[in-house]
Amino acid sequence: MGSNFVWIPQLVDDDQPRYLALVDAIGNAIESGVLKVGDRLPPQRRLAWKLGLNPSTTQQAYREAAARHLVAGEVGRGTYVLAGSKEATLFRLKHCEGQKTLIDLSTNVPVADPHNHDLHDCLRQLLQDRDQGLLDHYLGPEQLLLGRIRGAHWLANRGLALSADQLLLCGGAQQALALVLQSFCQAGEPVMLEALTAPGIKAACRQLRLPVHGVALDDQGLRPDDLDRVARASGARVLVTTPTLHNPTGACMDDGRRQAIAGVVKRLGLLVIEDDVYGALSGRPPLYPLLGDQGIYISSLSKTVAAGLRLGWIVASPKLLSQVDPHAQASHWPVSPLALHVACQWIDDGTAARRLAWQKAELSQRWRLARRLLADGLHNTGQPSPHAWLGTPQGAEGVVRRCREQGVEVVPASVFAIGASEVQAVRISLSAASSRAELKRGLEVVRQVLTRQ
């Protein structure tokens, strides 16, 4: 789009609210190619004046467009179109015209074992034992306490010695992150993220109107020197980080790096929110034990045991947890009694550990396959990861487009970048493919696309 071009839509005159009509116009313009990835939308007030709308209407429309992953707002730069057509690549696969199937190498979910019957067996046993009325009532105090105790047992596998009063139950890591950010940050307060960050983390900050500042990365994740620089320059006091199997790069901090990051955190008095949803897939310890009362730890079962359980934990000192949820009620409202029952039983009888072990073994096989087929293009090849970070010297967006034309979906670096980024790479999910054979076909397509650049 030319620098002098300003997009002004024609709104459909129908019965829906004006802000939704504007959201539809944005989506249609993206899908038709009038608005392209990276294009800047008009300022909200200017667009409101052009369309004869109240500024609050355009503000609401831009928020809804962001929630649908059509656009993203960046402080000081405006609102920009995200990668994709109707929605961002990561959130909905686009089927190529004339193709019946698309190999998904974009979605980060655990590998699904088609031969596993754990959930079927668990629910059948539940029905045979007795009707526990798990869907007839809210979670009771005994269930909540059991969930926290089982959570402490589960997280002991991460080297964390926890008591029940150091955990809160939550409906997965995404809800936990939003709740913690809402508890410690006011709208407009800067937050530090890795320069390449999971879209869910970016979305939580955007929805809470928290301006974000990216901290530079290397092959071990966050750089301590840049954390110090960004914290001082931005005035931010909160950092969200994924030290283990970082999404999207797969980087893992070693002992020296964790110590260095903890040193900066303590010296500057920062609060660190550690996202450890992938940590159990590695042998690396979390950062949290080094942070004392300056750390909050988030984990769940979604990436390691079963995506659909939607159960997680917020871990911190009782003092910090009292700020997150003063009455120990808000965090657990989204938790289903049935999901909690299944999770607690699986942790108690060893099913969760067995599923995790299977997941790690399967990912190791898939990781070796990716290393063999993609060779030198992969970064951070020392630690098997559910996602691979692949350099694309000739341009990530073109690689994504050509892969999609060949029936394979991968995600460009721009989806993860904080602000403008010159990083040319794509993230490849190794766990989304239905089988190793399907993954191999998808990786071979990626290799062919790179070879032809």
C-alpha positions in Angstrom: 0.0 0.0 0.0 1.4 3.4 -0.9 2.4 5.8 1.8 -0.3 8.3 0.8 -3.1 5.7 0.7 -5.6 5.9 3.5 -8.1 3.1 3.7 -11.7 4.3 4.3 -14.3 1.6 4.2 -17.8 1.5 3.0 -19.9 0.2 5.9 -22.8 -2.2 5.1 -26.1 -0.7 6.2 -27.7 -3.6 8.1 -29.1 -4.3 11.6 -25.9 -5.1 13.4 -24.1 -2.5 15.6 -21.9 -0.1 13.7 -18.7 -1.3 15.4 -19.3 -4.8 14.1 -20.0 -3.5 10.6 -16.6 -1.9 10.8 -14.9 -5.1 12.0 -16.5 -6.9 9.1 -15.2 -4.3 6.7 -11.7 -4.7 8.1 -11.9 -8.5 7.7 -13.3 -8.2 4.2 -10.6 -5.8 3.1 -7.9 -8.1 4.5 -9.4 -11.1 2.8 -9.7 -9.3 -0.6 -6.2 -8.0 -0.5 -7.1 -4.3 -0.2 -5.4 -4.4 3.2 -2.2 -6.4 3.4 -0.1 -7.8 6.2 1.7 -4.9 7.9 -0.6 -2.2 6.5 -1.5 0.5 9.0 -5.2 1.4 9.7 -6.3 5.0 10.0 -6.2 6.5 13.5 -9.4 5.8 15.3 -10.5 9.4 15.7 -9.8 10.2 12.1 -11.7 7.2 10.9 -14.6 8.0 13.2 -14.8 11.5 11.7 -14.6 10.2 8.1 -17.4 7.7 8.7 -19.6 10.0 10.9 -19.2 7.7 13.9 -18.6 8.3 17.6 -14.8 7.8 18.4 -15.9 5.2 21.0 -17.4 3.1 18.2 -14.2 2.9 16.2 -12.3 2.2 19.4 -14.6 -0.7 20.1 -14.3 -2.0 16.6 -10.5 -1.9 16.7 -10.5 -3.8 20.0 -12.8 -6.4 18.5 -10.7 -6.7 15.4 -7.6 -7.3 17.6 -9.5 -9.9 19.6 -10.2 -11.7 16.3 -6.5 -11.5 15.5 -7.1 -9.4 12.4 -5.0 -6.5 13.7 -2.6 -5.5 16.5 -2.0 -2.2 18.1 1.5 -1.0 19.0 2.1 2.0 21.3 3.4 4.9 19.3 3.0 3.2 15.9 -0.7 2.6 15.4 -2.8 -0.4 14.4 -1.5 -2.9 11.9 -2.8 -5.8 9.9 -1.6 -9.2 11.2 -0.6 -12.1 9.0 -3.5 -14.0 7.4 -6.7 -13.3 5.7 -9.9 -13.7 7.8 -7.8 -14.4 10.9 -4.1 -14.7 11.7 -2.4 -17.8 10.3 -1.8 -19.2 13.8 -5.5 -19.2 14.8 -7.2 -20.6 11.7 -5.8 -22.7 8.9 -6.5 -21.5 5.3 -7.2 -24.2 2.8 -5.7 -23.7 -0.6 -8.1 -23.6 -3.5 -8.5 -27.0 -5.0 -6.9 -28.8 -2.0 -8.8 -31.2 0.2 -6.3 -31.3 3.1 -3.8 -29.1 4.7 -0.9 -30.3 6.9 -0.9 -28.3 10.1 2.6 -27.4 11.2 1.4 -24.2 12.9 -0.6 -25.1 16.0 1.2 -25.9 19.3 -0.8 -28.7 20.8 0.4 -32.0 22.4 0.8 -34.9 20.0 -2.5 -36.8 19.9 -2.1 -40.5 20.4 -4.9 -42.2 18.4 -4.5 -45.4 20.3 -4.9 -43.8 23.8 -8.1 -44.5 25.7 -7.3 -42.9 29.0 -10.2 -40.4 29.0 -12.7 -43.1 27.9 -11.5 -45.5 30.6 -11.6 -42.7 33.3 -15.1 -41.6 32.4 -16.4 -45.1 32.2 -15.0 -45.9 35.6 -16.6 -42.7 37.0 -20.0 -43.7 35.7 -19.6 -47.3 37.0 -18.6 -46.2 40.5 -21.4 -43.8 41.3 -22.9 -40.5 40.2 -20.7 -37.9 41.8 -22.8 -35.0 40.5 -19.7 -33.3 39.1 -21.7 -31.1 36.9 -24.5 -30.4 39.3 -22.6 -28.1 41.7 -19.8 -25.5 41.9 -16.4 -26.6 43.0 -16.4 -27.1 46.8 -13.6 -26.4 49.3 -12.5 -30.0 49.4 -12.2 -30.2 45.6 -10.3 -27.0 45.4 -7.9 -28.1 48.1 -7.4 -31.4 46.4 -6.6 -29.7 43.2 -4.0 -27.5 44.8 -2.4 -30.6 46.6 -2.3 -32.6 43.4 -0.9 -29.6 41.7 1.9 -29.4 44.2 2.6 -33.1 43.7 2.7 -32.6 39.9 5.0 -29.6 40.0 7.4 -31.5 42.3 8.5 -33.0 39.0 9.8 -29.6 38.1 11.9 -29.5 41.2 9.4 -27.2 43.1 8.7 -28.1 46.8 5.4 -26.4 47.3 2.6 -26.4 49.9 -1.0 -26.0 49.0 -1.1 -22.3 50.1 1.5 -21.5 47.4 -0.9 -22.4 44.5 -4.1 -21.2 43.0 -6.1 -23.2 40.6 -7.0 -21.7 37.2 -8.5 -22.6 33.9 -5.3 -22.9 32.0 -2.1 -20.8 31.6 -3.7 -18.2 29.4 -6.3 -17.3 32.0 -3.6 -17.4 34.7 -1.5 -14.9 32.7 -4.3 -12.5 32.2 -5.3 -12.6 35.8 -1.8 -12.0 37.1 -1.2 -9.1 34.7 -4.5 -7.6 35.7 -3.6 -7.9 39.3 -0.2 -6.2 39.1 -0.5 -3.8 36.2 -2.6 -0.8 35.5 -3.8 0.1 32.0 -1.1 2.0 30.3 1.7 0.5 32.4 4.6 -0.9 30.4 5.4 -4.6 30.4 8.5 -6.3 29.2 8.3 -9.4 26.9 10.8 -11.4 24.9 11.3 -9.7 21.5 9.7 -12.8 20.0 6.8 -13.8 22.1 3.9 -16.3 22.0 0.8 -14.6 20.5 -1.3 -15.5 23.6 1.0 -13.4 25.7 0.8 -10.5 23.3 -2.9 -10.8 23.2 -3.3 -10.7 27.0 -1.2 -7.5 27.2 -3.2 -5.9 24.3 -6.5 -6.7 25.9 -5.4 -5.2 29.2 -4.0 -2.1 27.3 -0.5 -2.7 28.5 2.2 -1.3 26.2 4.9 -3.9 25.6 8.6 -3.6 25.2 10.7 -6.3 23.6 13.9 -7.7 25.2 16.5 -9.1 22.8 17.1 -12.8 22.6 20.0 -15.1 21.8 20.3 -18.9 21.6 19.6 -19.1 25.4 16.6 -16.8 25.5 16.5 -13.4 27.2 19.8 -11.4 27.2 20.6 -10.1 30.7 22.2 -6.9 29.3 19.2 -6.0 27.2 16.8 -6.8 30.1 18.7 -4.2 32.2 18.7 -1.7 29.3 15.0 -2.1 28.5 13.9 -2.0 32.1 15.8 1.3 32.7 14.7 2.9 29.5 11.0 1.9 29.7 10.4 2.1 33.4 8.7 -1.3 33.2 8.8 -3.3 36.4 7.0 -6.5 35.2 8.6 -9.1 32.9 6.8 -12.0 31.2 9.2 -14.7 30.1 9.3 -18.4 28.9 12.8 -19.5 30.0 12.4 -23.2 29.0 11.5 -24.3 25.5 10.7 -20.7 24.6 7.9 -20.2 22.1 8.7 -19.7 19.2 12.5 -20.3 19.2 12.8 -23.3 21.5 15.6 -21.7 23.5 16.4 -22.9 27.0 18.4 -21.0 29.6 21.3 -22.8 31.2 22.3 -22.4 34.8 24.5 -19.4 34.2 21.9 -17.6 32.2 19.2 -18.2 34.8 21.5 -16.8 37.5 22.3 -13.8 35.4 18.6 -13.0 34.7 17.8 -13.5 38.4 20.6 -11.0 39.3 19.2 -8.3 37.0 15.7 -8.9 38.4 16.8 -8.6 42.0 19.0 -5.6 41.4 16.2 -3.7 39.7 13.3 -4.9 41.8 11.4 -6.4 38.9 8.5 -8.8 39.1 8.8 -11.9 36.8 5.9 -13.9 35.5 7.3 -17.2 34.3 5.4 -19.2 31.7 6.5 -22.8 32.1 3.8 -24.6 30.1 6.5 -26.5 28.1 9.0 -27.0 30.9 8.0 -30.6 31.8 9.0 -31.6 28.4 12.6 -30.8 29.2 15.1 -31.6 31.8 15.9 -28.0 32.5 14.8 -26.4 35.9 12.5 -23.3 36.0 13.8 -19.8 36.8 11.2 -19.4 39.6 13.3 -20.8 42.5 15.9 -18.1 42.0 13.5 -15.2 42.3 12.1 -15.4 45.8 9.2 -13.0 46.3 9.9 -11.4 42.9 8.6 -14.4 40.9 5.2 -15.8 39.9 5.2 -19.2 38.2 2.5 -20.4 35.7 2.0 -23.9 34.5 -0.7 -26.2 33.1 -1.4 -29.6 31.7 -2.4 -28.3 28.3 0.9 -28.7 26.5 2.1 -31.8 28.2 -0.8 -34.1 29.2 -4.0 -33.1 27.5 -4.9 -29.8 25.8 -8.6 -30.1 26.6 -8.3 -30.4 30.4 -7.9 -26.6 30.7 -6.4 -26.8 34.1 -3.4 -24.9 35.4 -1.8 -23.4 38.5 -0.5 -20.0 39.6 2.4 -20.4 42.0 3.8 -17.7 44.2 4.4 -16.7 47.8 1.1 -16.4 49.8 1.7 -12.7 49.9 1.7 -12.3 46.1 -1.2 -14.8 45.7 -3.3 -12.6 48.0 -2.8 -9.8 45.5 -3.7 -12.0 42.5 -6.9 -13.4 44.2 -7.6 -11.9 47.6 -10.5 -14.2 48.3 -9.1 -17.3 46.5 -12.2 -17.4 44.3 -11.7 -15.5 41.0 -8.9 -17.8 39.7 -10.8 -21.1 39.8 -14.2 -20.0 38.4 -13.4 -21.3 34.9 -12.3 -24.7 36.2 -14.7 -27.5 35.4 -15.4 -29.9 38.3 -15.2 -32.8 35.8 -11.9 -31.7 34.3 -10.5 -31.2 37.8 -11.6 -34.7 38.8 -9.9 -36.2 35.7 -6.7 -34.3 36.3 -6.5 -35.1 40.0 -7.1 -38.8 39.3 -4.5 -38.9 36.5 -1.9 -37.2 38.7 -2.7 -39.6 41.6 -2.7 -42.8 39.7 0.3 -42.0 37.4 -1.7 -41.6 34.2 -0.5 -38.0 33.8 3.2 -39.0 34.2 2.7 -41.8 31.7 1.1 -39.5 29.2 3.9 -37.0 29.7 6.6 -39.7 29.2 4.9 -40.8 26.0 4.7 -37.1 24.8 8.4 -36.6 25.4 9.4 -39.8 23.6 7.2 -39.0 20.6 8.5 -35.4 20.4 12.1 -36.7 20.6 11.4 -38.8 17.5 9.8 -35.9 15.7 12.6 -33.6 16.7 15.2 -36.0 15.2 13.2 -36.2 12.0 13.1 -32.4 11.7 16.9 -32.2 12.3 17.5 -34.8 9.6 15.3 -33.1 7.0 16.0 -29.5 7.7 19.6 -29.8 8.8 21.5 -26.5 9.2 18.5 -24.2 9.0 17.2 -25.1 12.5 18.2 -23.0 15.5 18.6 -24.3 19.1 19.0 -27.9 18.1 20.4 -29.1 21.4 17.0 -29.6 23.2 14.1 -31.5 21.7 11.2 -29.2 21.5 7.5 -29.3 20.3 8.4 -26.5 17.9 11.3 -25.8 15.6 12.6 -22.4 14.6 13.8 -22.3 11.0 15.8 -19.5 9.5 14.5 -18.3 6.1 17.2 -15.9 4.6 15.1 -15.0 1.6 12.0 -13.9 3.6 9.6 -15.6 5.9 6.4 -14.4 4.4 7.3 -15.8 1.0 8.1 -19.1 2.6 4.8 -19.2 4.4 2.9 -18.4 1.2 4.7 -21.0 -0.9 4.3 -23.7 1.8 0.6 -22.9 2.0 0.3 -23.3 -1.8 1.8 -26.7 -1.4 -0.6 -27.6 1.4 1.5 -27.0 4.5 0.9 -24.3 7.2 3.7 -22.7 9.1 3.9 -19.4 11.0 6.2 -16.4 10.2 8.3 -14.6 12.7 6.1 -11.5 12.3 3.3 -13.2 14.3 5.6 -13.4 17.3 7.5 -10.1 17.0 7.2 -7.2 19.4 7.0 -4.2 17.1 8.8 -4.1 13.7 11.2 -7.0 13.3 13.7 -7.9 10.6 13.9 -11.5 11.8 13.4 -13.9 8.9 12.3 -17.3 10.3 9.3 -19.5 10.6 8.0 -21.6 13.5 7.2 -25.2 12.7 5.0 -27.1 15.1 6.3 -30.7 15.3 3.4 -31.9 17.4 0.3 -30.8 15.4 0.7 -33.3 12.6 -1.5 -36.4 13.1 1.4 -38.8 12.6 5.2 -38.9 12.0 4.4 -39.8 8.4 2.3 -36.7 7.9 5.0 -34.6 9.7 7.6 -36.0 7.3 5.5 -35.1 4.3 5.1 -31.6 5.6 8.8 -31.1 6.4 9.7 -32.3 3.0 7.5 -29.6 1.5 9.2 -27.0 3.7 12.6 -28.3 2.6 11.6 -28.1 -1.1 10.4 -24.5 -0.7 13.6 -23.5 1.0 15.7 -25.2 -1.7 13.9 -23.3 -4.5 14.5 -19.9 -2.9 
